[in-house]
Amino acid sequence: MEVRAIILAAGKGTRMNTELPKCALRVIDKPMAEYVIDSLNAVNVDKIITVVGYKKEVLEEILVGKTQFAYQEEQLGTAHAVLMTEEFLKDYTGTTLIALGDMPMITSATYAKLIEHHALTKADLTVLTTDHPNPFGYGRIIRNQKGDIEKIVEDRFCTPDQKKITEINSSIYLVDNQKLFSSIYEINNNNSQKEYYLTDIVEIFNQKGYRVSGYLAEDYQEISGANDLVQLSEMENYLQTKIIKKHLLAGVAIHRPETVVIGCDAEIESGAIILPGSIIVGKSKIGKGAIIGPYAEINNSTVNSKAIVRYSRIKNSEISENKVIGPYVEIIENAVNKKKCLI
């Protein structure tokens, strides 16, 4: 099944209280929007269009070469943001995945299962949902007797019984592209915010007799977004714990893991030892038997087998096997001469 993707990333994120657009804020070592693009690329999405708005040049610089860009000059809601991509997708007859640039925790595995579910159920629209232990603030999923989705009710409009529902809307959708753009103009802004909400597409599709399915994601924490820097910090802690656990189970010895930072793209072979206070980020590779730390930073670099790097910083460089670096050394590739410089 051919799938193209829209990433909604135009918002400012007012509650973040920063100058950066929300989707440019980093989780460990990558901006949120970059995680989303990497996960979509991992499931072989054919084309990605990212909708940018507030300080669009920041995200354009971060994501250059990875996506096409559509522009939402005024923040008039999620349906309006999708509409800004029409020039790219109006003639496309396949399926479109609508993702959020501030939901970086959704894995490629979850996107793959969503796509598989959509194909198997022959749905016209599939909503990614999850059971959330604290659904307050989220739109609730209302299913019919067949198990398909009848509507999504925003938290503030829920009846007492609806508030007890724990299945919530992630705002991630997989949809027949032609039906999407033939229906999106029917969404109105008759609400207190005077915005055009994409959630309304569910009821419009039901009125037209289209099938609206729902795929329930297993890990609700993947669906948790961040509306302020406190929530962003919690998201980062969740991801870091997950990354470190993966390496520990794969045979990497990590001492005092609560003091260690490891990015999601770092590759570490079994038998490596990571000592306290160490940072391994970017597309770094650590070989078998290498010792990193204490208090070493490895950034976009390769440290080969049995090398030791302690109390030092290595960036855009390669350390050969059995080499001992440090303490108190900084090695950075010279961007002009493409040589490694000892500073």
N, C-alpha and C positions, 0 to 999 in steps of 0.2 A: 504493500500500500504506500503510495506516494504521500508524503507529509511535508508541508511547509509550516513555518512557525512565525508567530508575532510575539515579540516580547514588549510588554508595557513597562516603560522606564522613564516616563516624562515628569513624574512628580518631584516636588521639592523635598518633601518629608519635613514639614514644618516643626514637628515635635522633636526632631533630631537636634535642632538648635545648632546646626553647622552651616557653613557656606556651600559645602559640596552638595550636589544632587544626591538624593537618598541612595540610588542604585550604584553610585560610585564609591560609597563607603566600604571599607575593607573588612573582610572576615578572615582572620589570620594573615594571609599574604596576598589575597586577591579581592578585587571589587566584587560586590554581590552579583552584578549583571554578568560578569565573566564566568562565574560558576554556572549560571543558567545556560549560557551559550555552550560551555564545555559539555554539560549534560545532554543538551539537545544534539550536539555534534556526535556524541557517543551512540545515539540511536539513529544516526544517518538521516537526520532531517535534511531535506533537499535545499531549502533556502530559508534564511532567517532575516526578518525585518524587525528592527528595534525602533520603537516609538520613543523619541526623546523630546524634551521641552525645556524645562528649567536648566539653565547653564549647559545647553546641549553640547557645546564644544568640549566640555570635560569628558563626557561619555564617548563622544566621537574619537577623541584622542586615545582613550583606553581601549576601545573596541575596533579601531581602524583595521580593515582587512578581514574582520570576522563576521560582519553583518552589513546589510544595507540599512539605511536610516530613513524613517518617516518622521515628520515634525508635527507636534501638537503645540501650537503657539499659545492657545488658551486652554486651561485645565477645565474641560467641560464634562469630565466623567470618562469611565472606562469604555463605554460604547463609542463615544466620540473619538477616543484614542484609536480604537480598532478601525474606525472609519477613515482615519488618516492614512491607512495602508492600502486603500482601495485601488489606487493607481498601480500598485505592484501586483495585486491579486485578482483584479476584476475578471480576467479571462481564464483564471485557473479553475480547473474542474475537479481537483482532488480534495484532500482533507487538510484543514488548518488547525494547528495546535496554538492556543492562546495561553502564553505563560506570563508570569510576573517577574520583573527584574529584581524585586526585593524579596524573592523567595528562593534563596540560593541552596537550601538544604535538600530540595527535591532531587533525588538521585536519578541517574540514567536508567536504572532498573525499574524505578517507579514509572517513569515516562514510557518505557518499553511495555510494561504491563498495561498501562492506560491505552496505548495504541492497539495492543493485542485484544483487549476487552472490547474496544470500539469496533474492531473488525469482526470479532466473533458474534457480537450481538446485533450487527448490522444497524447500529444506531445512526441517527442523523446528527445527534449531539450527545457527547458524553461529558459528564462533569466529574472531576476528580474530587473525592470527598474523603473524610476520615472520621473515626470516632474520637472525639476529644474529651478528656476528663474534665476540662473546664471550658465549656462551650460559650461562656459569656462573651458577648460582643460579636460572635460569628453568626452568619446567616445559617438557618436550620434547613435541612433537607427534608422535604415532604414527599414521600413515595406513595404511589397508588398500589392497588391490590396485586398488580402484576410485578411490582418491585421497581418499576420505572419511576423517574422523578417527575412529579406533578408540578412542583413549584419550589422556590427558595424564599423563605421568609426572613427578612432582616431581624436581628435580635430585638430591636426596639418596638417592632410591630408584632412580636410573638404573643400568642395567648399563653396563659399559665401552663396548659398542657404542652404546647409547642416548645416552651422554654425547657421542658424536661428532655427534649430530643437531644442526643449527644452527637449525631451525625451532622457534620458542618461542611459548608461550602469552602473549597480552597481558592475559588475564583480562577481555576485552571480548567480550560475547556478544549475538547477536540470536536471539530464540527465540519460538516459538509460546507465547503467554501461558498459554493453558489447559493445555497440556502441561507447561509449567514448574511451575505451581502444583499440578498433580495428581501431579507427580513429586518435588517438592522435599522432601516429608516422608519420602521414602525415603533421604535422605542421613543418615548417622549420624556420630557424633563419636568413632569408634574409632581415635583417633590420639593421638600424644604430647601434642598441644596441647589435646585435648578440645574441638576446634572443628568446626563444620560447614562444610566447604569446597565452594564452588560448582563447582569443577572436577569433582567426582564426578558431576555431572549428565550428563557426556559418556558415561560407561559405562552409566549408568541408561537414557539414551535409546537407546543401542545395544542393550541387553538387550531393550528394548521394540520394537525394529525401526524406530525413528525414524531419519531421515537426519540425520547430523551432518557438515556441510560446514566448510571452512576457507577464509577469504579472506586471502591473503598481502599484507600492506601493503608498499609499495615502500621506504619510508624507515624503517629500524629505529629511528632516533633519535626518531621520533614515539612509539614504544612505550616508550622508556626512562623509567622513573619515578625518583623521588628519595627515598631513604631517610634521607639526612642532609643537612646544609647544604652540604657539599662537592658532592654530586651535584646539589643544587638550583642552586648557582652554575654548574655545568657546563651544566645545562639552560637557565639564563638566557642564558649566553654563546651557546649554539647558536641560541636563538630570536632574540637580538639581531643576530647575524651574518646570519641569514636575512632579517630585516626590513630591515636596512641595504642588503643586496645588492639586494633588491627595489626600493628607492628609487633606488639608483645606476643600475640598469638602466633605470629609468623617466625618467632625465634630471635627477635631483636631485643637485647637487654637494655632497658631504659631505667636508669637509676633516678629516683626522685622525679617521677614523671610529671608531677604537678608543677615543676620548675622548667620543663622542657616545652619548646614550641616546634611543631612539625607541620609543614604545609601539606595539603592534600595531593600535590603532584610529586612530592619527594619519593624517591625509590630507595629503600634500605634493604640490603641483603641480610638473610639470616646469619647470625653470628657476629654482627656488628654490635658495638657497645656505645651507648649514648649516655654521657655523664651529666650531672646536674648543670642547669643554667644554659644548656645548649639550644641553638636555634638552627633548624634545617628547613629552608624555604625555597620557593621557586622550583625549577625542574632539576633539583639536585639529585645526585646518585651517590650512595654510600656503599662501598664494597664489603665483602665478607671479611670479618676480623678487624675492620677498621675501628679506631677508637676516636670518638668525637667528644671533646670536652676534657675537663669541665670548662664551662663558659666559652664555648666556641660558636661562631656564626658561619654557617655554610649557605651561600646564596647562589643559586643557578650554577653550581659547581659539581665536579666529580671528585670524590675522594676514593681512590682505589684500595684494593684489599690490603689489610694490615698496616695502612698508613695511620698516623696519629696526628690529630690537630687539637691543640690545647691552648686555651686563653688566646685565641687568634681569630681573625676574620678572613674568610676566603670568598671572593666574589668573581663570577664569570671566569673561573680558572679550573685547572685539573691538577690534582696532587697524585703523583705516581705511587706505585706499590711500595710499601715499607718505609716511605718517607716520613720523617718526624718534623712537624711544623709547630713552632712556638716554644716557650710562651711569648706572647706580646708581639705577634707578627701580623701584618695585613698584606694580603696578596690580592690585587685587583687587576683584571685584564685592561690593558690600555686600549680604549675605544678607537684611538686614531691609528696607532701602529699595529693593532691587533696582537700585541705581545703582553705577556704577563709581567707586571711590575711589582717589585718588592719595595714597599713604602715604609 
